[in-house]
Amino acid sequence: MGGAPIIIERRFTMKILTILTLVSLTAVPAIGAESTIEMLNSKNGENLVFSEKFTKIAKGDAVTFKATKPGHNAEFIPGGFPQGAEELRGQVGKDIEYTFKIPGVYLVRCAPHYGMGMVAVIEVDDLSNLDQVKQVYLPSKVRAIVDEQLKKAQM
């Protein structure tokens, strides 16, 4: 008879430990992935480019736009990002990190080299604002690049 209380106590202790473990796992905030897109003078024979023209990420992920070379910045093209998203407007020659909190398509440009086609497309979870993005006025060279990248997003 002396062993019964020990078995009950162990079972109780195991239940408490299991509950505490589950609670601690759900209390930890989710941390998004981080990636880097470089702002470059050239890559693979192309001049004035982002290291990635198209990137697909998840809500909560952060991207650092790295000013690998001077004279570049990263900012959203007006109208080219989901409603409610915070604006991105980096300073020329400075790195900037942005956490993408709202799903949709984001168009990013380097303001000094925008007309020369220095743009990138970022898809966060879905294409919910694709129709809006397609309506944004873009110079013809930029439109061709963006449309090519949007085809990748729709695959």
Backbone as a printed PyTorch tensor [residue, N CA C, xyz], in Angstrom:
tensor([[[  0.8050,  -1.1980,   0.0000],
         [  0.0000,   0.0000,   0.0000],
         [  0.8450,   1.2580,   0.0000]],

        [[  2.0930,   1.1660,   0.4120],
         [  2.9310,   2.3530,   0.4940],
         [  3.2930,   2.9180,  -0.8680]],

        [[  3.1720,   2.1320,  -1.9760],
         [  3.5680,   2.5760,  -3.3040],
         [  2.5040,   3.3660,  -4.0370]],

        [[  1.2370,   3.2450,  -3.6940],
         [  0.1490,   3.9040,  -4.4090],
         [  0.2670,   5.4270,  -4.4010]],

        [[  0.5290,   6.0760,  -3.2690],
         [  0.6450,   7.5400,  -3.2860],
         [  1.7900,   8.0210,  -4.1850]],

        [[  2.8610,   7.2520,  -4.2910],
         [  3.9980,   7.6520,  -5.1370],
         [  3.5950,   7.6230,  -6.6020]],

        [[  2.8450,   6.6060,  -7.0390],
         [  2.3970,   6.5100,  -8.4310],
         [  1.4660,   7.6640,  -8.7590]],

        [[  0.5270,   7.9580,  -7.8720],
         [ -0.3980,   9.0710,  -8.0910],
         [  0.3680,  10.3850,  -8.1430]],

        [[  1.3260,  10.5660,  -7.2570],
         [  2.1220,  11.7980,  -7.2300],
         [  2.9140,  11.9540,  -8.5280]],

        [[  3.4930,  10.8900,  -9.0580],
         [  4.2550,  10.9500, -10.3110],
         [  3.3530,  11.3120, -11.4830]],

        [[  2.1680,  10.6900, -11.5270],
         [  1.2240,  11.0010, -12.6070],
         [  0.8150,  12.4740, -12.5540]],

        [[  0.5290,  12.9420, -11.3590],
         [  0.1520,  14.3420, -11.1780],
         [  1.2900,  15.2700, -11.6180]],

        [[  2.5090,  14.9360, -11.2050],
         [  3.6810,  15.7360, -11.5700],
         [  3.8740,  15.7570, -13.0920]],

        [[  3.7120,  14.6120, -13.7430],
         [  3.8680,  14.5330, -15.1990],
         [  2.8020,  15.3760, -15.9040]],

        [[  1.5670,  15.3450, -15.3920],
         [  0.5040,  16.1550, -15.9890],
         [  0.8320,  17.6490, -15.8630]],

        [[  1.2810,  18.0400, -14.6980],
         [  1.6440,  19.4430, -14.4780],
         [  2.7890,  19.8500, -15.4080]],

        [[  3.8100,  19.0310, -15.5290],
         [  4.9440,  19.3320, -16.4120],
         [  4.5000,  19.4260, -17.8690]],

        [[  3.6230,  18.5460, -18.3040],
         [  3.1090,  18.5850, -19.6730],
         [  2.3410,  19.8730, -19.9170]],

        [[  1.4830,  20.2440, -18.9980],
         [  0.7050,  21.4820, -19.1400],
         [  1.6240,  22.6970, -19.1750]],

        [[  2.5850,  22.7510, -18.2740],
         [  3.5140,  23.8810, -18.2530],
         [  4.3270,  23.9690, -19.5340]],

        [[  4.7380,  22.8370, -20.0860],
         [  5.4930,  22.8240, -21.3430],
         [  4.6380,  23.3610, -22.4830]],

        [[  3.4090,  22.9100, -22.5780],
         [  2.5210,  23.3930, -23.6440],
         [  2.2550,  24.8890, -23.5170]],

        [[  2.0340,  25.3680, -22.3170],
         [  1.7950,  26.7940, -22.0970],
         [  3.0230,  27.6100, -22.4920]],

        [[  4.1990,  27.1420, -22.1360],
         [  5.4100,  27.9030, -22.4670],
         [  5.6520,  27.9380, -23.9630]],

        [[  5.2980,  26.8870, -24.6840],
         [  5.4850,  26.8710, -26.1330],
         [  4.5340,  27.8250, -26.8370]],

        [[  3.3250,  27.9650, -26.3580],
         [  2.3660,  28.8540, -26.9990],
         [  2.5960,  30.3060, -26.6140]],

        [[  3.3310,  30.5640, -25.5640],
         [  3.5730,  31.9310, -25.1220],
         [  4.7340,  32.5870, -25.8650]],

        [[  5.5080,  31.8090, -26.6070],
         [  6.6520,  32.3610, -27.3250],
         [  6.1680,  33.0080, -28.6130]],

        [[  6.4580,  34.2990, -28.8270],
         [  6.0050,  34.9450, -30.0490],
         [  6.7290,  34.3680, -31.2640]],

        [[  6.0060,  34.2760, -32.3690],
         [  6.6080,  33.7820, -33.6080],
         [  7.5660,  34.8320, -34.1640]],

        [[  8.7060,  34.3790, -34.6050],
         [  9.6960,  35.2760, -35.1890],
         [  9.7820,  34.9570, -36.6620]],

        [[  9.6070,  35.9750, -37.5120],
         [  9.6580,  35.7770, -38.9480],
         [ 11.0830,  35.5740, -39.4360]],

        [[ 11.1650,  35.0960, -40.6380],
         [ 12.4670,  34.8990, -41.2690],
         [ 13.0530,  36.2490, -41.6750]],

        [[ 14.3450,  36.2650, -41.8480],
         [ 15.0260,  37.4840, -42.2800],
         [ 15.7870,  37.1790, -43.5600]],

        [[ 15.7660,  38.1250, -44.4870],
         [ 16.5470,  37.9870, -45.7120],
         [ 17.1310,  39.3390, -46.0880]],

        [[ 18.0530,  39.2920, -47.0270],
         [ 18.7430,  40.5130, -47.4670],
         [ 18.6290,  40.6390, -48.9760]],

        [[ 18.3140,  41.8350, -49.4240],
         [ 18.3440,  42.1740, -50.8490],
         [ 19.3560,  43.3010, -50.9860]],

        [[ 20.3560,  43.0610, -51.8120],
         [ 21.4060,  44.0570, -52.0010],
         [ 21.0520,  45.0260, -53.1260]],

        [[ 21.4830,  46.2640, -52.9590],
         [ 21.3460,  47.2870, -53.9940],
         [ 22.7130,  47.3820, -54.6850]],

        [[ 22.7430,  47.0140, -55.9690],
         [ 24.0160,  46.8220, -56.6680],
         [ 24.1530,  47.7230, -57.8850]],

        [[ 25.4000,  47.9820, -58.2470],
         [ 25.6720,  48.7020, -59.4870],
         [ 25.5500,  47.7700, -60.6890]],

        [[ 25.8850,  46.4870, -60.5040],
         [ 25.7320,  45.5230, -61.5920],
         [ 25.6730,  44.1050, -61.0420]],

        [[ 25.0230,  43.2410, -61.8450],
         [ 24.9360,  41.8160, -61.5120],
         [ 24.5970,  41.0640, -62.7970]],

        [[ 25.3790,  40.0540, -63.0900],
         [ 25.1470,  39.2150, -64.2780],
         [ 24.9680,  40.0310, -65.5600]],

        [[ 25.7890,  41.0540, -65.7210],
         [ 25.7430,  41.8720, -66.9350],
         [ 24.6740,  42.9420, -66.9530]],

        [[ 23.8540,  43.0240, -65.9270],
         [ 22.8380,  44.0760, -65.8470],
         [ 23.3280,  45.1740, -64.9130]],

        [[ 23.0450,  46.4000, -65.2700],
         [ 23.4560,  47.5410, -64.4490],
         [ 22.3010,  48.0220, -63.5800]],

        [[ 22.6650,  48.5310, -62.3940],
         [ 21.7240,  49.1590, -61.4610],
         [ 20.5460,  48.2430, -61.1590]],

        [[ 20.7960,  47.2600, -60.3040],
         [ 19.7970,  46.2370, -60.0000],
         [ 19.7590,  45.9220, -58.5060]],

        [[ 18.6330,  45.3910, -58.0790],
         [ 18.5440,  44.7500, -56.7740],
         [ 19.0440,  43.3200, -56.9780]],

        [[ 19.6420,  42.7480, -55.9570],
         [ 20.1760,  41.3850, -56.0880],
         [ 19.0720,  40.3730, -56.3870]],

        [[ 17.8600,  40.6580, -55.9760],
         [ 16.6980,  39.8090, -56.2610],
         [ 15.6240,  40.6820, -56.8990]],

        [[ 15.1740,  40.3130, -58.0860],
         [ 14.0930,  41.0660, -58.7270],
         [ 12.7300,  40.6170, -58.2170]],

        [[ 12.6450,  39.3470, -57.7710],
         [ 11.4000,  38.8190, -57.2290],
         [ 11.7280,  38.0090, -55.9840]],

        [[ 10.9790,  38.2740, -54.9330],
         [ 11.1530,  37.5460, -53.6760],
         [  9.7740,  37.2170, -53.1240]],

        [[  9.6140,  35.9700, -52.6740],
         [  8.3600,  35.5650, -52.0300],
         [  8.6700,  35.2800, -50.5740]],

        [[  7.9310,  35.9490, -49.6860],
         [  8.1430,  35.7990, -48.2500],
         [  6.7980,  35.6240, -47.5550]],

        [[  6.8530,  35.4040, -46.2630],
         [  5.6410,  35.2430, -45.4580],
         [  5.4060,  36.4920, -44.6030]],

        [[  4.1590,  36.6940, -44.2520],
         [  3.7890,  37.7850, -43.3430],
         [  4.6320,  37.6630, -42.0760]],

        [[  5.2070,  38.7740, -41.6520],
         [  6.0620,  38.7830, -40.4640],
         [  7.5370,  38.6670, -40.7770]],

        [[  7.8730,  38.3170, -42.0220],
         [  9.2810,  38.2410, -42.4140],
         [  9.8500,  39.6500, -42.5880]],

        [[ 11.1490,  39.7580, -42.3600],
         [ 11.8470,  41.0410, -42.5160],
         [ 12.8540,  40.9410, -43.6520]],

        [[ 12.9840,  42.0240, -44.3770],
         [ 13.9830,  42.1210, -45.4390],
         [ 14.8650,  43.3220, -45.1350]],

        [[ 16.1710,  43.0990, -45.2050],
         [ 17.1210,  44.2070, -45.1200],
         [ 17.5460,  44.5540, -46.5320]],

        [[ 17.3340,  45.8050, -46.9050],
         [ 17.8090,  46.3050, -48.1840],
         [ 19.1900,  46.8860, -47.9000]],

        [[ 20.2060,  46.2130, -48.4040],
         [ 21.5890,  46.5390, -48.0800],
         [ 22.1980,  47.4080, -49.1660]],

        [[ 22.6750,  48.5700, -48.7510],
         [ 23.3280,  49.5050, -49.6730],
         [ 24.7640,  49.0390, -49.9140]],

        [[ 24.8890,  47.9580, -50.6750],
         [ 26.2030,  47.3800, -50.9590],
         [ 27.0890,  48.3790, -51.6850]],

        [[ 26.4820,  49.1590, -52.5410],
         [ 27.1880,  50.2110, -53.2690],
         [ 26.5220,  51.5520, -52.9480]],

        [[ 27.3010,  52.6460, -52.9120],
         [ 26.7100,  53.9490, -52.5900],
         [ 25.7910,  54.4500, -53.7130]],

        [[ 24.9110,  55.3600, -53.3560],
         [ 24.0640,  55.9880, -54.3560],
         [ 22.7180,  55.3230, -54.5520]],

        [[ 22.3940,  54.3110, -53.7400],
         [ 21.1220,  53.5990, -53.8770],
         [ 20.2770,  53.7560, -52.6220]],

        [[ 18.9710,  53.6100, -52.8050],
         [ 18.0570,  53.5110, -51.6720],
         [ 16.9630,  52.5110, -52.0230]],

        [[ 16.1260,  52.2130, -51.0700],
         [ 14.9680,  51.3470, -51.2960],
         [ 13.7400,  52.0560, -50.7550]],

        [[ 12.6970,  52.1000, -51.5860],
         [ 11.4340,  52.6860, -51.1710],
         [ 10.3100,  52.0730, -51.9910]],

        [[  9.0980,  52.1180, -51.4350],
         [  7.9560,  51.6040, -52.1650],
         [  7.5580,  52.5820, -53.2630]],

        [[  7.1220,  52.0380, -54.3780],
         [  6.5600,  52.8430, -55.4530],
         [  5.1570,  53.2560, -55.0050]],

        [[  4.8290,  54.5440, -55.0710],
         [  3.4980,  54.9870, -54.6430],
         [  2.3920,  54.1750, -55.3250]],

        [[  1.4620,  53.6660, -54.5060],
         [  0.3690,  52.8440, -55.0140],
         [  0.7540,  51.3900, -55.2370]],

        [[  2.0360,  51.0760, -55.0970],
         [  2.5240,  49.7290, -55.3680],
         [  2.7310,  48.8860, -54.1260]],

        [[  1.8610,  49.0350, -53.1620],
         [  1.9250,  48.2070, -51.9520],
         [  0.5360,  48.1970, -51.3150]],

        [[  0.2560,  47.1950, -50.4910],
         [ -1.0980,  47.0420, -49.9390],
         [ -1.5250,  48.2150, -49.0570]],

        [[ -2.8120,  48.5040, -49.1000],
         [ -3.3570,  49.5330, -48.2190],
         [ -3.1420,  49.1070, -46.7760]],

        [[ -2.7840,  50.0720, -45.9500],
         [ -2.5630,  49.8130, -44.5370],
         [ -1.1260,  49.4840, -44.1870]],

        [[ -0.3080,  49.1860, -45.2000],
         [  1.1050,  48.8820, -44.9330],
         [  1.8550,  50.1860, -44.6720]],

        [[  2.8120,  50.1190, -43.7610],
         [  3.6520,  51.2780, -43.5000],
         [  4.5210,  51.5490, -44.7210]],

        [[  4.7770,  52.8090, -44.9690],
         [  5.6080,  53.1850, -46.1170],
         [  7.0690,  52.8450, -45.8570]],

        [[  7.7520,  52.4710, -46.9080],
         [  9.2010,  52.2530, -46.8590],
         [  9.8560,  53.3680, -47.6480]],

        [[ 10.7700,  54.0930, -47.0100],
         [ 11.5080,  55.1440, -47.7150],
         [ 12.8860,  55.2500, -47.0720]],

        [[ 13.8300,  54.5240, -47.6610],
         [ 15.1900,  54.5260, -47.1460],
         [ 15.9990,  55.7140, -47.6530]],

        [[ 17.0290,  56.0500, -46.9010],
         [ 17.9350,  57.1270, -47.3060],
         [ 18.9710,  56.5820, -48.2820]],

        [[ 19.4080,  57.4270, -49.1920],
         [ 20.4240,  57.0300, -50.1660],
         [ 21.7110,  56.6590, -49.4290]],

        [[ 22.2530,  55.5010, -49.8030],
         [ 23.5070,  55.0340, -49.2190],
         [ 23.3780,  54.3610, -47.8660]],

        [[ 22.1580,  54.1420, -47.3920],
         [ 21.9350,  53.5460, -46.0640],
         [ 21.1380,  52.2480, -46.1870]],

        [[ 21.4920,  51.2700, -45.3480],
         [ 20.7050,  50.0420, -45.2390],
         [ 19.3850,  50.3780, -44.5480]],

        [[ 18.3630,  49.6020, -44.8760],
         [ 17.0830,  49.7560, -44.1900],
         [ 16.4210,  48.3860, -44.0810]],

        [[ 15.8460,  48.1110, -42.9110],
         [ 15.1260,  46.8600, -42.7000],
         [ 13.6400,  47.1550, -42.6170]],

        [[ 12.8570,  46.2590, -43.1900],
         [ 11.4020,  46.4220, -43.1800],
         [ 10.7600,  45.0760, -42.8720]],

        [[  9.8270,  45.0680, -41.9290],
         [  9.0680,  43.8640, -41.6150],
         [  7.7230,  43.9610, -42.3220]],

        [[  7.4280,  42.9570, -43.1280],
         [  6.2160,  42.9330, -43.9370],
         [  5.0820,  42.3270, -43.1120]],

        [[  4.1390,  43.1850, -42.7050],
         [  3.0700,  42.7680, -41.7990],
         [  1.7390,  42.5300, -42.4980]],

        [[  1.6170,  42.9960, -43.7400],
         [  0.3560,  42.8810, -44.4700],
         [  0.5990,  42.0960, -45.7550]],

        [[ -0.2070,  41.0550, -46.0100],
         [ -0.0440,  40.2700, -47.2340],
         [ -0.3020,  41.1070, -48.4880]],

        [[  0.3140,  40.6920, -49.5860],
         [  0.0990,  41.3460, -50.8700],
         [  1.3940,  41.5140, -51.6420]],

        [[  1.2930,  42.2910, -52.7160],
         [  2.4220,  42.5690, -53.5990],
         [  2.9780,  43.9510, -53.2800]],

        [[  4.3020,  44.0290, -53.2010],
         [  4.9970,  45.2850, -52.9190],
         [  5.9700,  45.5620, -54.0560]],

        [[  5.9110,  46.7800, -54.5870],
         [  6.8750,  47.2080, -55.6010],
         [  7.8990,  48.1170, -54.9360]],

        [[  9.1620,  47.7660, -55.0910],
         [ 10.2580,  48.5060, -54.4610],
         [ 11.1190,  49.1130, -55.5580]],

        [[ 11.5570,  50.3380, -55.3310],
         [ 12.4380,  50.9870, -56.2980],
         [ 13.6170,  51.6220, -55.5960]],

        [[ 14.6480,  51.8640, -56.3740],
         [ 15.7390,  52.7470, -55.9790],
         [ 15.4000,  54.0720, -56.6460]],

        [[ 15.0960,  55.0890, -55.8700],
         [ 14.6290,  56.3610, -56.4330],
         [ 15.6200,  56.9750, -57.4290]],

        [[ 16.9270,  57.0260, -57.1210],
         [ 17.8450,  57.6300, -58.0880],
         [ 17.9440,  56.8690, -59.4200]],

        [[ 17.6270,  55.5700, -59.4310],
         [ 17.8110,  54.7640, -60.6350],
         [ 16.5130,  54.1000, -61.1070]],

        [[ 15.4140,  54.6390, -60.6750],
         [ 14.1000,  54.0820, -60.9910],
         [ 13.8410,  54.0460, -62.4980]],

        [[ 14.0690,  55.1390, -63.1680],
         [ 13.8240,  55.2270, -64.6100],
         [ 14.6990,  54.2800, -65.4250]],

        [[ 15.7930,  53.8360, -64.8160],
         [ 16.7010,  52.8910, -65.4860],
         [ 16.3270,  51.4470, -65.1710]],

        [[ 15.2460,  51.2650, -64.4120],
         [ 14.7300,  49.9200, -64.1800],
         [ 15.1630,  49.2550, -62.8940]],

        [[ 15.6500,  50.0170, -61.9300],
         [ 16.0720,  49.4040, -60.6690],
         [ 14.8610,  49.2370, -59.7620]],

        [[ 14.1920,  48.0830, -59.9270],
         [ 12.9860,  47.7620, -59.1800],
         [ 13.0110,  46.2980, -58.7440]],

        [[ 12.1950,  46.0010, -57.7470],
         [ 12.0250,  44.6300, -57.2710],
         [ 10.5650,  44.4340, -56.8890]],

        [[ 10.1200,  43.1890, -56.9840],
         [  8.7610,  42.8200, -56.6090],
         [  8.8490,  41.8350, -55.4460]],

        [[  8.0800,  42.1100, -54.3990],
         [  8.0380,  41.2210, -53.2380],
         [  6.5940,  40.7750, -53.0410]],

        [[  6.4120,  39.4650, -52.9730],
         [  5.0950,  38.8970, -52.6950],
         [  5.0820,  38.3950, -51.2570]],

        [[  4.1260,  38.8880, -50.4960],
         [  3.9710,  38.4660, -49.1020],
         [  2.6870,  37.6410, -49.0090]],

        [[  2.8300,  36.3470, -48.9470],
         [  1.7430,  35.3700, -48.7800],
         [  0.7750,  35.2400, -49.9530]],

        [[  0.3510,  36.3310, -50.5700],
         [ -0.6560,  36.2160, -51.6320],
         [ -0.5800,  37.4100, -52.5850]],

        [[ -1.4850,  37.3960, -53.5570],
         [ -1.5290,  38.4520, -54.5780],
         [ -2.7900,  39.2910, -54.4200]],

        [[ -3.2160,  39.5090, -53.1810],
         [ -4.5050,  40.1460, -52.9000],
         [ -4.6620,  41.5440, -53.4950]],

        [[ -3.5750,  42.2570, -53.6970],
         [ -3.6600,  43.6140, -54.2690],
         [ -3.0970,  43.6690, -55.6900]],

        [[ -3.0710,  42.5340, -56.3750],
         [ -2.4720,  42.4740, -57.7140],
         [ -3.1490,  43.4370, -58.6870]],

        [[ -4.4750,  43.5030, -58.6720],
         [ -5.1710,  44.4160, -59.5870],
         [ -4.7630,  45.8610, -59.3280]],

        [[ -4.6330,  46.2310, -58.0660],
         [ -4.1910,  47.5890, -57.7020],
         [ -2.7910,  47.8580, -58.2520]],

        [[ -1.8820,  46.9030, -58.0550],
         [ -0.4870,  47.0670, -58.4960],
         [ -0.4070,  47.1950, -60.0180]],

        [[ -1.2450,  46.4490, -60.7300],
         [ -1.2340,  46.5030, -62.2040],
         [ -1.7020,  47.8600, -62.7330]],

        [[ -2.4410,  48.6160, -61.9160],
         [ -2.9520,  49.9210, -62.3330],
         [ -1.9660,  51.0670, -62.0810]],

        [[ -0.8960,  50.8070, -61.3500],
         [  0.0810,  51.8470, -61.0180],
         [  0.8310,  52.2510, -62.2800]],

        [[  0.9410,  53.5740, -62.4900],
         [  1.7260,  54.0440, -63.6390],
         [  3.2050,  53.7560, -63.3840]],

        [[  3.8520,  53.1400, -64.3600],
         [  5.2860,  52.8630, -64.3050],
         [  5.9070,  53.2340, -65.6440]],

        [[  7.1100,  53.8190, -65.6290],
         [  7.8040,  54.0600, -66.9040],
         [  7.9240,  52.7420, -67.6790]],

        [[  7.9770,  52.8050, -69.0020],
         [  7.9000,  51.5970, -69.8310],
         [  8.9570,  50.5480, -69.4840]],

        [[ 10.1850,  50.9470, -69.2210],
         [ 11.2230,  49.9780, -68.8710],
         [ 10.8830,  49.2890, -67.5440]],

        [[ 10.4030,  50.0700, -66.6050],
         [ 10.0220,  49.5280, -65.2940],
         [  8.8170,  48.6070, -65.4400]],

        [[  7.8400,  49.0100, -66.2440],
         [  6.6350,  48.1870, -66.4530],
         [  7.0190,  46.8050, -66.9860]],

        [[  7.9550,  46.7660, -67.9480],
         [  8.3750,  45.4850, -68.5200],
         [  9.0040,  44.5870, -67.4540]],

        [[  9.8340,  45.1510, -66.6120],
         [ 10.4870,  44.3710, -65.5470],
         [  9.4550,  43.8880, -64.5340]],

        [[  8.5790,  44.7880, -64.0910],
         [  7.5610,  44.4370, -63.0960],
         [  6.6320,  43.3570, -63.6480]],

        [[  6.1780,  43.5090, -64.8870],
         [  5.2730,  42.5140, -65.4730],
         [  5.9470,  41.1440, -65.5550]],

        [[  7.2230,  41.1180, -65.9010],
         [  7.9690,  39.8590, -65.9670],
         [  8.0300,  39.1970, -64.5860]],

        [[  8.2510,  40.0020, -63.5530],
         [  8.3270,  39.4640, -62.1910],
         [  6.9520,  39.0400, -61.6730]],

        [[  5.9050,  39.7660, -62.0550],
         [  4.5560,  39.3960, -61.6300],
         [  4.1340,  38.0540, -62.2290]],

        [[  4.6380,  37.7430, -63.4140],
         [  4.3540,  36.4240, -64.0090],
         [  4.9220,  35.3280, -63.1000]],

        [[  6.0880,  35.5570, -62.5130],
         [  6.6690,  34.5800, -61.5810],
         [  5.7740,  34.4320, -60.3570]],

        [[  5.1990,  35.5370, -59.9190],
         [  4.3460,  35.5090, -58.7310],
         [  3.0700,  34.7050, -59.0090]],

        [[  2.6150,  34.7330, -60.2320],
         [  1.3640,  34.0600, -60.5640],
         [  1.5400,  32.5820, -60.8820]],

        [[  2.7730,  32.1060, -60.8930],
         [  3.0310,  30.6900, -61.1900],
         [  2.7040,  29.8350, -59.9860]]])
